[in-house]
Amino acid sequence: MLTDESLRTMKNATAAMFTVLVQVLEQNMPGIEAAFLERLGQAYAEMRNDSDDLNGLELMRWTQSLLTGFDMVHGQGSPFLEGR
């Protein structure tokens, strides 16, 4: 059984992996990040309406935040690994 801390660590790592994957794809296929974010928003809305899976919703929000650099608590910041 996962502890709360283990689950949080796993969600952070998963969001970071998806973010890095999309960033690498964007370098070779411009526009894929915007398309991914649009579909992610659609998936989030679908899950939010049809499920109580807060872990899944949180993972999607964290991925979106890492890609865009924006979150509701801190406002606009830099995307994950920007400039590296």
LINVENZI-V962623 format. One record per backbone hydrogen bond with DSSP energy under -0.5 kcal/mol. CO is the residue of the C=O (numbers start at 1). NH is the residue of the N-H. E is the energy in kcal/mol with one decimal. If there is no record, write none. Layout:
# LINVENZI-V962623
CO:NH:E + CO:NH:E
This chain:
# LINVENZI-V962623
3:7:-2.6 + 4:8:-2.3 + 5:9:-2.4 + 6:10:-2.4 + 7:11:-2.5 + 8:12:-2.5 + 9:13:-2.4 + 10:14:-2.4 + 11:15:-2.6 + 12:16:-2.3 + 13:17:-2.4 + 14:18:-2.4 + 15:19:-2.3 + 16:20:-2.7 + 17:21:-2.4 + 18:22:-2.5 + 19:23:-2.5 + 20:24:-2.5 + 21:25:-2.5 + 22:26:-2.4 + 23:27:-1.3 + 24:28:-1.0 + 25:28:-0.6 + 25:29:-2.5 + 29:32:-2.0 + 31:35:-2.0 + 32:36:-2.8 + 33:37:-2.8 + 34:38:-2.1 + 35:39:-2.4 + 36:40:-2.9 + 37:41:-2.2 + 38:42:-1.9 + 39:43:-2.7 + 40:44:-2.6 + 41:45:-2.3 + 42:46:-2.4 + 43:47:-2.7 + 44:48:-2.9 + 45:49:-1.9 + 46:50:-1.7 + 47:51:-1.8 + 52:54:-1.8 + 53:57:-2.0 + 54:58:-2.5 + 55:59:-2.3 + 56:60:-2.1 + 57:61:-2.3 + 58:62:-2.7 + 59:63:-2.2 + 60:64:-2.4 + 61:65:-2.7 + 62:66:-2.5 + 63:67:-2.1 + 64:68:-2.5 + 65:69:-2.7 + 66:80:-3.1 + 69:77:-2.5 + 71:75:-2.4 + 75:71:-1.6 + 79:82:-2.0 + 81:84:-2.0
